[in-house]
Amino acid sequence: MRHVPVATFKDKVSEFIAAAEQGDEIVITRHGKAAAKLVPIIDQDDVEERGRKAWEALAQLREELRAEGKTATIEEMIAWKNEGRR
């Protein structure tokens, strides 16, 4: 996340918008304090597609576990979901 003063942002607004389109977040500061944040817009279709894929993967995992005669608790599934997160 980059921090840029208002004056710099005004001079290079196109550059910062391009960076946001690539996924960067830019904090715009005034007198050294955060005043605003420029963030990329999340494509709702993309979010929905990722959600569908996650559900499909979960259904596949469920079928694999059932074929092996195994089950998973909700706590185990939550732990799997959170693996690798801080």
C-alpha positions, 0 to 999 in steps of 0.5 A, a space after each residue: 500500500 502506497 502513501 502519497 500526498 494530495 499534490 503528488 496524487 493530483 499530478 499523477 492521477 492517471 498513473 495511480 488509477 492504473 496502479 489501482 486497476 492492477 490491484 494496488 491500494 493507494 492512501 492519499 495523505 494530507 499533511 502527513 495523515 491519511 485522508 482517502 484511499 484509492 482501491 480497485 473495484 472488485 468485479 462482482 462476477 469474478 467474486 461469484 465465480 470464485 464462490 461457485 468454484 469453492 462450493 464445487 470443490 467442497 462438494 467434490 471433497 465431500 464425495 471423496 470423503 464419503 467414498 472413503 467412509 470418512 466424515 469431517 466436522 464443521 470445526 475441521 472444515 473451518 480449520 481447513 478454510 483458515 489454513 495459511 491465514 494469519 
